């Protein structure tokens, strides 16, 4: 009965939102507005609910948990008043439990998730309550929400942004990070300065030149196991400096981050948590991007080196086994590789290697970070040329290479064992020899006629499973993937899209076949069916001869200032990694019916 009430309550909210918005528009008179109508004009809201009914399946297994029907729901309301003021809140429901593979810290059937009050003018922007912020690229600080990943690391406290001129922004903040429906046991504070030099000094020969400087501190009380020997401090200070330059068709930016000394986690993969107290370690990140762009061609190169750059609001959150969804992250370190849209291209997905930890061994192996680069090239063949054809052809290529930092372990006492509190290491600054991932992508986009267009993709990759999945079994994967898709427009908003994929590996998963058929009746309504099938037995038979199919559809519409979308899906989820924007979380194999509802006005 409780579950039934929750479901009815969820749908009641969504329909009341739609009805409220419709009633609002029907009653507004354009010539004269009542105070109630003015109030409605200044309020905006959105509601999103993602529900799933988990089913038993002979192929994906019995769903052994108690609650088979679950939903994550979010109601967000913002209200503007007195010209410069805005207040808002987000109510959340995880009923009767959060969706599978979401962190258990979201443990309320319905509760207030975030709230804020904001005052904003042309020069000053002040927020009290929960807020989100990013300094630079996010390597030193990024608080954000991503519901697909189950991440919300908003800060609760205060933030002030001051812009005395059009070329200078100064930000100061203080708060405690959100941890589900509680707060992390630490204080986060920081400041940021952004200076547009080209605007300040009226430099007209360049497009733009800007500098940025940031500071972030985390203060968390550390209780030493051996106070007489421990050198671990409560406060960790981090600094960053960056520069951006755009000159005609060229652009470049560089950012360097230094993270202060902190305790080293003894074992990333163990269930027990302990830290080395007699030796602390700092961290660093260097990010450089350069590019060239003009009509028909674009080139972008990115280099990054990161060492010991996992930065959590609580030290214990660095324990991978106990925090697989990476809750309480202060900074943002995504995997810098091409983001793929196809099912088989996301079986072997790269995650950034930012944590410092030791791999237990007779001679311990230190994993301290990563070094690598990627390059993107885009070129459009001209219309009417031999290869461009009547409508032109777009070519693109991407190559990424990532390696473990090369390290040398030492101990001042000459004792190399695990877990020695004095164990230390030294890493090479520029050494790419310990390869852990490569990804070569080639893509051709071809328009054959006003109605027919195609995309052809080839991917060749190397994936060090031993390091990237913390298995430490010396297993690697070599794979290639081919994808072909075509879209045909039938007229009056109707279209059909067909897609075929094939994945081949040297052994780990052997051969997969996948495909998608998608039909849009119009711009609002579409249905689809896709399937992925591991048809050849390998040394990893977990997914052998299982059809990971999904069938469903979606309907999107706009009615009297109200946008809404409803989607329904039935199918199987392959176990592995779910990645959004280069950030991943593990998901387990399951079967079920999924309903998504989103309304905003």
C-alpha positions as CSV (number, residue, x, y, z in Angstrom):
1,X,0.0,0.0,0.0
2,X,2.8,2.4,0.8
3,X,4.3,1.9,-2.7
4,X,1.0,2.5,-4.3
5,X,0.5,5.8,-2.4
6,X,4.0,6.9,-3.4
7,X,3.3,6.2,-7.1
8,X,0.0,8.0,-6.9
9,X,1.6,10.9,-5.1
10,X,4.3,11.2,-7.8
11,X,1.8,11.3,-10.7
12,X,-0.4,13.7,-8.7
13,X,2.5,16.1,-8.5
14,X,3.3,15.9,-12.2
15,X,-0.3,16.4,-13.3
16,X,-0.9,19.2,-10.8
17,X,2.1,21.0,-12.3
18,X,0.7,20.6,-15.8
19,X,-2.7,21.7,-14.6
20,X,-1.3,24.7,-12.7
21,X,0.6,25.9,-15.8
22,X,-2.5,25.5,-18.1
23,X,-4.7,27.3,-15.6
24,X,-2.2,30.1,-15.4
25,X,-2.1,30.7,-19.1
26,X,-5.9,30.4,-19.5
27,X,-6.5,33.1,-16.8
28,X,-3.9,35.7,-17.8
29,X,-5.2,38.7,-19.4
30,X,-2.7,40.5,-21.5
31,X,-3.9,44.0,-20.8
32,X,-4.2,43.6,-17.0
33,X,-2.4,41.3,-14.6
34,X,-3.6,40.6,-11.1
35,X,-1.0,40.2,-8.2
36,X,-1.6,36.5,-8.4
37,X,-0.7,36.4,-12.1
38,X,2.4,38.5,-11.4
39,X,3.4,35.9,-8.8
40,X,2.9,33.1,-11.3
41,X,5.0,34.9,-13.9
42,X,7.9,35.0,-11.6
43,X,7.9,31.3,-10.6
44,X,9.4,28.5,-12.6
45,X,9.4,24.8,-11.8
46,X,10.4,21.4,-13.1
47,X,9.6,17.9,-12.1
48,X,11.5,14.8,-13.1
49,X,10.8,11.2,-12.1
50,X,12.8,8.1,-13.1
51,X,11.2,4.9,-12.1
52,X,12.1,1.3,-12.7
53,X,10.4,-2.1,-12.0
54,X,13.1,-4.7,-11.7
55,X,12.2,-8.1,-12.9
56,X,13.6,-11.6,-12.5
57,X,15.2,-12.9,-15.6
58,X,16.7,-16.3,-16.4
59,X,19.5,-14.6,-18.3
60,X,20.4,-11.6,-16.1
61,X,19.5,-13.4,-12.9
62,X,17.1,-13.2,-10.0
63,X,16.6,-9.7,-8.5
64,X,17.4,-10.6,-4.9
65,X,16.7,-7.2,-3.2
66,X,13.4,-6.7,-1.4
67,X,12.1,-3.6,-3.3
68,X,11.5,-4.4,-7.0
69,X,9.8,-1.0,-7.8
70,X,11.7,2.1,-7.2
71,X,11.8,5.8,-8.3
72,X,14.1,8.8,-8.1
73,X,12.1,12.0,-8.3
74,X,13.0,15.7,-8.2
75,X,10.8,18.8,-7.9
76,X,12.7,22.0,-8.4
77,X,11.1,25.5,-7.8
78,X,12.6,28.9,-8.3
79,X,10.9,32.3,-7.5
80,X,12.1,35.8,-8.5
81,X,10.9,38.8,-6.5
82,X,11.8,42.4,-5.8
83,X,13.8,42.6,-9.1
84,X,17.1,41.3,-7.7
85,X,16.1,38.4,-5.4
86,X,15.6,34.7,-6.2
87,X,14.8,31.9,-3.9
88,X,14.6,28.2,-4.7
89,X,14.5,24.6,-3.5
90,X,14.7,21.1,-4.7
91,X,12.6,18.4,-3.1
92,X,13.7,14.8,-3.7
93,X,12.2,11.4,-3.3
94,X,13.9,8.0,-3.4
95,X,11.0,5.7,-2.9
96,X,11.0,3.2,-1.5
97,X,14.7,3.0,-2.2
98,X,17.0,4.7,-4.8
99,X,17.3,3.1,-8.2
100,X,19.8,0.2,-8.4
101,X,23.5,1.3,-8.3
102,X,22.7,4.7,-6.8
103,X,24.5,5.4,-3.6
104,X,22.6,4.5,-0.4
105,X,23.3,8.0,1.1
106,X,20.1,9.1,-0.9
107,X,18.0,7.3,1.7
108,X,14.9,9.5,2.1
109,X,11.5,8.6,0.6
110,X,10.8,12.3,0.4
111,X,12.9,15.2,1.7
112,X,14.3,18.6,1.0
113,X,17.5,18.2,-0.9
114,X,18.7,21.8,-1.6
115,X,17.6,25.3,-1.0
116,X,19.0,28.8,-1.6
117,X,18.5,32.5,-1.6
118,X,20.2,34.8,-4.2
119,X,20.7,38.5,-4.6
120,X,22.1,39.6,-8.0
121,X,22.8,42.9,-9.7
122,X,25.2,43.9,-12.5
123,X,28.2,43.9,-10.1
124,X,27.4,41.6,-7.2
125,X,26.0,38.1,-7.0
126,X,25.4,36.7,-3.4
127,X,24.1,33.2,-2.7
128,X,23.2,31.7,0.7
129,X,22.2,28.1,1.1
130,X,23.2,25.4,-1.4
131,X,25.1,26.5,-4.5
132,X,27.2,25.1,-7.4
133,X,30.5,26.5,-8.6
134,X,33.4,25.8,-10.8
135,X,36.9,27.3,-10.9
136,X,38.7,27.0,-14.2
137,X,38.3,23.6,-15.8
138,X,37.2,22.1,-12.5
139,X,40.5,20.5,-11.7
140,X,40.6,22.4,-8.4
141,X,36.9,22.8,-7.7
142,X,33.6,21.8,-9.3
143,X,30.3,21.3,-7.5
144,X,27.6,20.1,-9.8
145,X,24.5,17.8,-10.1
146,X,24.2,14.9,-12.6
147,X,21.1,12.8,-11.9
148,X,22.1,10.1,-14.4
149,X,25.3,9.5,-12.4
150,X,23.6,10.0,-9.0
151,X,26.0,12.9,-8.2
152,X,25.1,16.0,-6.3
153,X,28.0,17.6,-4.5
154,X,26.6,21.0,-3.9
155,X,28.1,23.2,-1.2
156,X,25.9,24.6,1.6
157,X,27.1,27.9,2.9
158,X,27.7,31.2,1.2
159,X,29.2,32.5,-2.1
160,X,29.9,36.1,-3.2
161,X,30.9,37.1,-6.7
162,X,31.9,40.7,-7.3
163,X,32.5,42.2,-10.8
164,X,33.7,45.8,-10.3
165,X,34.4,46.1,-14.0
166,X,33.6,44.2,-17.2
167,X,37.1,42.6,-17.1
168,X,37.4,41.5,-13.5
169,X,35.4,38.9,-11.5
170,X,36.2,38.0,-7.9
171,X,34.6,35.0,-6.1
172,X,34.8,33.9,-2.5
173,X,33.0,30.9,-1.0
174,X,32.6,28.9,2.2
175,X,30.5,25.8,2.9
176,X,30.1,22.2,3.7
177,X,29.6,19.7,0.9
178,X,26.3,17.8,0.5
179,X,26.5,14.1,1.5
180,X,23.1,12.7,0.6
181,X,20.7,14.4,3.0
182,X,23.5,15.3,5.5
183,X,26.8,17.3,5.2
184,X,30.4,16.1,4.9
185,X,32.4,16.5,8.1
186,X,34.7,19.2,6.7
187,X,34.9,22.8,5.8
188,X,35.4,23.9,2.2
189,X,36.5,27.5,1.4
190,X,38.1,29.2,-1.5
191,X,38.5,32.1,-3.8
192,X,38.8,32.8,-7.5
193,X,39.9,35.8,-9.7
194,X,39.3,36.1,-13.4
195,X,41.0,38.9,-15.3
196,X,40.3,39.7,-19.0
197,X,43.6,41.4,-20.0
198,X,42.6,42.1,-23.5
199,X,39.6,44.0,-22.3
200,X,41.4,45.7,-19.4
201,X,44.2,47.1,-21.6
202,X,42.2,47.4,-24.8
203,X,44.4,45.0,-26.8
204,X,42.8,44.9,-30.2
205,X,45.4,42.7,-32.0
206,X,44.2,39.6,-30.3
207,X,40.8,38.1,-29.8
208,X,41.1,37.5,-26.1
209,X,43.7,37.1,-23.3
210,X,42.7,36.2,-19.8
211,X,44.2,35.0,-16.6
212,X,42.7,33.1,-13.6
213,X,43.9,32.3,-10.1
214,X,42.2,30.0,-7.6
215,X,42.5,28.8,-4.1
216,X,40.6,25.9,-2.4
217,X,41.0,24.7,1.1
218,X,39.6,21.7,2.9
219,X,39.7,21.4,6.6
220,X,38.8,18.0,8.2
221,X,39.9,16.9,11.6
222,X,42.2,14.0,11.5
223,X,42.4,11.6,14.5
224,X,45.9,10.0,14.5
225,X,46.3,6.3,15.3
226,X,49.8,7.2,16.6
227,X,49.9,10.9,17.5
228,X,53.6,10.7,18.4
229,X,54.5,9.8,14.8
230,X,51.7,11.3,12.7
231,X,52.4,14.3,10.5
232,X,49.0,14.5,8.9
233,X,47.5,17.9,9.0
234,X,43.8,18.9,9.2
235,X,44.1,21.5,6.4
236,X,44.8,20.8,2.8
237,X,45.5,23.9,0.6
238,X,45.2,23.8,-3.2
239,X,46.1,26.5,-5.7
240,X,45.7,26.9,-9.5
241,X,46.8,29.3,-12.2
242,X,45.6,29.4,-15.8
243,X,45.8,31.5,-19.0
244,X,43.6,31.6,-22.1
245,X,44.6,33.1,-25.4
246,X,42.7,33.4,-28.7
247,X,44.5,34.9,-31.7
248,X,42.7,34.9,-35.1
249,X,42.2,31.2,-36.0
250,X,44.3,29.9,-33.1
251,X,43.5,29.4,-29.5
252,X,45.3,27.9,-26.5
253,X,44.9,27.6,-22.7
254,X,47.0,26.2,-20.0
255,X,46.2,25.4,-16.3
256,X,48.4,24.2,-13.5
257,X,47.1,23.0,-10.1
258,X,49.0,22.2,-6.9
259,X,47.3,20.2,-4.2
260,X,48.7,20.4,-0.7
261,X,50.1,17.4,1.3
262,X,47.6,14.9,2.6
263,X,47.6,11.4,4.0
264,X,48.1,8.4,1.6
265,X,45.4,5.7,1.5
266,X,47.1,2.4,2.3
267,X,44.9,0.1,0.1
268,X,42.4,1.4,-2.5
269,X,40.7,-2.0,-3.0
270,X,40.4,-3.2,0.5
271,X,37.3,-3.0,2.7
272,X,39.4,-1.6,5.7
273,X,40.5,2.0,5.7
274,X,43.8,3.1,7.0
275,X,46.3,5.9,6.1
276,X,50.0,6.3,6.2
277,X,50.8,8.8,8.9
278,X,54.6,9.3,8.8
279,X,54.7,10.4,5.2
280,X,52.3,12.8,3.4
281,X,52.0,13.5,-0.3
282,X,51.1,16.5,-2.5
283,X,49.5,16.4,-5.9
284,X,49.5,18.3,-9.1
285,X,47.8,18.7,-12.5
286,X,48.9,20.2,-15.8
287,X,46.4,20.7,-18.6
288,X,47.2,22.3,-21.9
289,X,45.0,22.7,-24.9
290,X,45.8,24.2,-28.3
291,X,43.7,24.4,-31.5
292,X,43.1,25.9,-34.9
293,X,39.7,26.4,-36.5
294,X,38.5,27.9,-39.7
295,X,35.6,27.1,-42.1
296,X,35.8,23.4,-43.1
297,X,38.7,22.4,-40.8
298,X,39.4,22.2,-37.1
299,X,42.3,20.7,-35.0
300,X,42.4,20.4,-31.2
301,X,45.3,19.0,-29.1
302,X,45.0,18.3,-25.4
303,X,47.8,17.2,-23.0
304,X,47.2,16.4,-19.3
305,X,49.3,15.1,-16.5
306,X,47.7,14.4,-13.1
307,X,49.3,13.1,-10.0
308,X,47.5,12.4,-6.7
309,X,44.6,14.7,-7.7
310,X,41.6,12.9,-6.2
311,X,40.3,15.5,-3.8
312,X,37.4,14.5,-1.5
313,X,35.6,16.4,1.2
314,X,36.3,13.5,3.5
315,X,39.5,11.4,3.3
316,X,37.6,8.1,3.8
317,X,35.7,8.7,0.6
318,X,38.8,7.9,-1.4
319,X,38.2,4.2,-0.6
320,X,37.1,2.9,-3.9
321,X,35.4,-0.3,-2.6
322,X,33.2,1.7,-0.2
323,X,32.6,4.6,-2.5
324,X,32.2,3.2,-6.1
325,X,30.0,6.2,-7.2
326,X,32.7,8.8,-6.2
327,X,30.5,10.8,-3.8
328,X,32.0,13.8,-2.0
329,X,34.4,14.8,-4.8
330,X,35.6,18.4,-4.6
331,X,37.2,18.6,-8.0
332,X,36.4,17.3,-11.5
333,X,38.8,15.0,-13.4
334,X,37.0,13.4,-16.4
335,X,38.5,10.9,-18.8
336,X,39.8,12.9,-21.8
337,X,38.7,10.6,-24.6
338,X,36.1,10.8,-27.3
339,X,32.6,10.4,-25.9
340,X,30.7,7.7,-27.8
341,X,26.9,7.3,-28.3
342,X,26.7,3.6,-29.3
343,X,26.2,0.6,-27.0
344,X,29.2,-1.5,-28.0
345,X,31.6,1.5,-28.0
346,X,30.9,2.0,-24.3
347,X,31.9,-1.5,-23.1
348,X,35.5,-0.5,-22.7
349,X,35.4,3.0,-21.3
350,X,38.3,5.0,-20.0
351,X,38.2,6.5,-16.5
352,X,40.7,9.1,-15.4
353,X,43.4,7.7,-13.1
354,X,43.7,10.4,-10.5
355,X,44.1,8.5,-7.2
356,X,47.3,7.7,-5.3
357,X,47.2,4.2,-3.9
358,X,49.4,1.1,-3.5
359,X,49.0,-2.2,-5.1
360,X,49.9,-4.9,-2.6
361,X,52.8,-7.1,-3.8
362,X,56.1,-8.4,-2.5
363,X,57.5,-5.1,-3.8
364,X,54.5,-2.7,-3.6
365,X,53.5,-0.9,-6.9
366,X,52.4,2.7,-6.6
367,X,49.7,4.0,-8.9
368,X,50.0,7.8,-8.7
369,X,48.1,9.2,-11.7
370,X,48.2,9.4,-15.5
371,X,49.8,11.2,-18.4
372,X,48.5,11.4,-21.9
373,X,47.0,13.3,-24.7
374,X,44.4,13.4,-27.4
375,X,44.0,15.0,-30.8
376,X,40.8,15.8,-32.7
377,X,40.8,16.6,-36.4
378,X,37.8,17.7,-38.4
379,X,37.7,18.3,-42.1
380,X,34.8,18.9,-44.5
381,X,35.2,18.0,-48.2
382,X,33.8,20.7,-50.4
383,X,30.5,20.2,-52.2
384,X,30.9,19.3,-55.8
385,X,34.4,17.9,-55.4
386,X,35.3,14.3,-56.3
387,X,35.1,13.0,-52.8
388,X,32.7,15.6,-51.4
389,X,30.0,14.8,-53.9
390,X,26.9,16.9,-54.4
391,X,26.2,17.6,-50.7
392,X,29.7,17.4,-49.2
393,X,31.4,14.9,-46.8
394,X,32.6,15.5,-43.2
395,X,35.6,13.6,-42.0
396,X,36.8,13.5,-38.4
397,X,39.5,11.6,-36.5
398,X,40.4,11.3,-32.8
399,X,43.3,9.7,-31.2
400,X,44.0,9.4,-27.4
401,X,46.9,7.8,-25.6
402,X,47.0,7.5,-21.8
403,X,49.7,5.9,-19.6
404,X,50.2,5.2,-15.9
405,X,52.8,7.5,-14.3
406,X,56.1,5.7,-14.1
407,X,57.1,5.5,-10.4
408,X,59.9,4.2,-8.3
409,X,59.2,3.1,-4.8
410,X,61.6,3.6,-1.9
411,X,61.7,3.5,1.9
412,X,64.1,5.5,4.1
413,X,64.6,2.5,6.4
414,X,65.4,0.3,3.4
415,X,62.3,-1.9,4.1
416,X,59.9,-2.4,1.2
417,X,56.8,-3.9,2.5
418,X,53.1,-3.1,2.6
419,X,51.7,-1.1,4.3
420,X,54.9,0.7,5.5
421,X,54.0,4.2,6.8
422,X,57.4,5.5,5.5
423,X,57.0,4.1,2.0
424,X,57.4,6.8,-0.6
425,X,57.8,7.1,-4.3
426,X,59.1,9.4,-7.1
427,X,57.4,9.8,-10.5
428,X,58.8,10.7,-13.9
429,X,57.4,14.0,-15.1
430,X,57.4,13.1,-18.8
431,X,57.3,9.3,-19.4
432,X,54.6,7.7,-21.5
433,X,55.9,4.1,-21.5
434,X,53.3,2.5,-19.1
435,X,50.5,2.5,-21.6
436,X,47.0,1.8,-20.2
437,X,44.6,3.0,-22.9
438,X,44.6,4.0,-26.6
439,X,41.7,4.9,-28.7
440,X,41.7,5.6,-32.5
441,X,38.5,6.8,-34.0
442,X,37.7,7.5,-37.7
443,X,34.3,8.9,-38.7
444,X,32.7,9.8,-42.1
445,X,29.5,11.7,-42.3
446,X,27.9,11.6,-45.7
447,X,24.7,13.1,-47.1
448,X,23.5,11.2,-50.1
449,X,20.4,13.1,-50.9
450,X,18.0,15.6,-49.2
451,X,16.4,12.7,-47.5
452,X,19.2,10.2,-46.9
453,X,22.4,10.6,-44.7
454,X,24.8,8.1,-43.2
455,X,27.6,7.9,-40.5
456,X,30.4,5.4,-40.7
457,X,32.7,4.9,-37.7
458,X,35.8,2.7,-37.1
459,X,37.4,2.4,-33.6
460,X,40.6,0.6,-32.6
461,X,41.5,0.5,-28.9
462,X,43.8,-0.9,-26.3
463,X,42.4,-1.3,-22.8
464,X,44.5,-2.3,-19.7
465,X,41.9,-4.1,-17.7
466,X,44.3,-4.9,-14.9
467,X,44.9,-1.3,-14.1
468,X,41.7,0.4,-15.2
469,X,39.4,-2.0,-13.3
470,X,41.8,-2.5,-10.4
471,X,41.9,-6.3,-11.0
472,X,45.7,-6.5,-11.0
473,X,45.7,-9.7,-13.0
474,X,47.9,-8.4,-15.9
475,X,45.0,-8.7,-18.4
476,X,44.7,-6.4,-21.4
477,X,42.2,-6.1,-24.2
478,X,42.7,-5.2,-27.8
479,X,39.6,-4.4,-29.7
480,X,38.1,-2.9,-32.9
481,X,34.6,-1.6,-33.4
482,X,32.7,-0.8,-36.6
483,X,29.5,1.2,-36.8
484,X,27.3,2.1,-39.7
485,X,24.1,4.1,-39.4
486,X,21.7,5.8,-41.8
487,X,18.7,8.1,-41.4
488,X,16.0,8.5,-44.0
489,X,13.5,11.3,-43.8
490,X,10.0,10.3,-44.9
491,X,8.5,13.8,-44.9
492,X,6.1,15.6,-42.5
493,X,8.5,15.0,-39.6
494,X,8.7,11.2,-40.1
495,X,12.1,9.5,-40.2
496,X,13.7,6.1,-39.8
497,X,17.2,5.4,-38.5
498,X,19.0,2.1,-38.8
499,X,22.3,1.2,-37.1
500,X,24.6,-1.8,-37.1
501,X,27.6,-2.3,-34.8
502,X,30.2,-5.0,-34.4
503,X,32.8,-5.4,-31.6
504,X,35.8,-7.8,-31.9
505,X,38.3,-8.4,-29.1
506,X,41.4,-10.6,-28.9
507,X,39.8,-12.7,-26.1
508,X,38.1,-10.8,-23.2
509,X,34.7,-10.5,-24.8
510,X,35.4,-12.0,-28.3
511,X,32.7,-10.9,-30.7
512,X,29.6,-8.8,-30.2
513,X,26.9,-7.8,-32.7
514,X,24.5,-4.9,-32.0
515,X,21.9,-2.8,-33.8
516,X,19.2,-0.2,-33.5
517,X,16.0,0.6,-35.4
518,X,14.4,3.9,-34.6
519,X,11.2,5.4,-36.1
520,X,9.9,8.9,-35.5
521,X,6.3,9.4,-36.4
522,X,6.9,13.2,-36.0
523,X,9.1,15.5,-34.1
524,X,7.3,14.6,-30.9
525,X,6.9,10.9,-30.9
526,X,9.4,8.1,-31.6
527,X,9.9,4.4,-30.9
528,X,13.0,2.3,-31.0
529,X,14.4,-1.2,-30.6
530,X,18.1,-2.1,-30.0
531,X,20.0,-5.3,-29.1
532,X,23.6,-6.2,-28.2
533,X,24.6,-9.9,-28.4
534,X,27.9,-11.6,-27.4
535,X,27.8,-14.4,-29.9
536,X,31.3,-16.0,-29.3
537,X,32.5,-17.7,-26.1
538,X,35.6,-16.3,-24.5
539,X,37.7,-16.4,-21.4
540,X,35.1,-13.9,-19.9
541,X,31.8,-15.8,-20.5
542,X,29.7,-13.6,-18.2
543,X,27.6,-12.1,-21.0
544,X,27.8,-15.0,-23.5
545,X,24.7,-15.5,-25.6
546,X,22.5,-13.0,-23.8
547,X,20.5,-10.6,-25.8
548,X,20.8,-7.2,-24.1
549,X,17.7,-5.7,-25.8
550,X,15.7,-2.6,-25.2
551,X,12.4,-1.5,-26.7
552,X,10.6,1.7,-26.0
553,X,9.6,5.1,-27.1
554,X,9.2,8.7,-26.0
555,X,6.8,11.6,-26.4
556,X,7.8,15.2,-26.2
557,X,5.5,18.2,-26.4
558,X,5.0,21.9,-25.5
559,X,1.6,23.1,-24.4
560,X,0.8,26.6,-23.1
561,X,4.3,27.3,-21.7
562,X,4.7,23.8,-20.3
563,X,7.3,21.4,-21.7
564,X,6.9,17.7,-21.0
565,X,8.5,14.4,-22.0
566,X,7.4,10.9,-21.2
567,X,9.6,7.8,-22.1
568,X,8.9,4.1,-21.6
569,X,11.5,1.3,-21.9
570,X,11.6,-2.4,-21.4
571,X,14.8,-4.4,-21.6
572,X,18.1,-5.6,-20.1
573,X,21.0,-3.5,-18.8
574,X,24.5,-4.9,-19.4
575,X,26.7,-4.7,-16.4
576,X,29.7,-2.5,-16.5
577,X,30.3,1.3,-16.5
578,X,27.8,4.1,-17.1
579,X,29.6,7.2,-18.2
580,X,28.4,10.8,-18.6
581,X,30.9,13.4,-19.8
582,X,33.9,11.3,-19.0
583,X,32.8,10.5,-15.5
584,X,31.7,6.9,-14.8
585,X,29.9,4.8,-12.2
586,X,29.5,1.0,-12.1
587,X,26.1,-0.5,-12.9
588,X,25.0,-4.1,-12.5
589,X,23.3,-6.4,-14.9
590,X,19.5,-6.2,-14.6
591,X,16.1,-6.5,-16.4
592,X,13.1,-4.2,-16.0
593,X,10.6,-1.6,-17.1
594,X,11.7,2.0,-16.9
595,X,9.5,5.1,-17.0
596,X,10.8,8.6,-17.3
597,X,8.7,11.7,-16.8
598,X,9.9,15.3,-17.1
599,X,7.8,18.5,-16.9
600,X,8.9,22.1,-16.8
601,X,7.3,25.5,-17.0
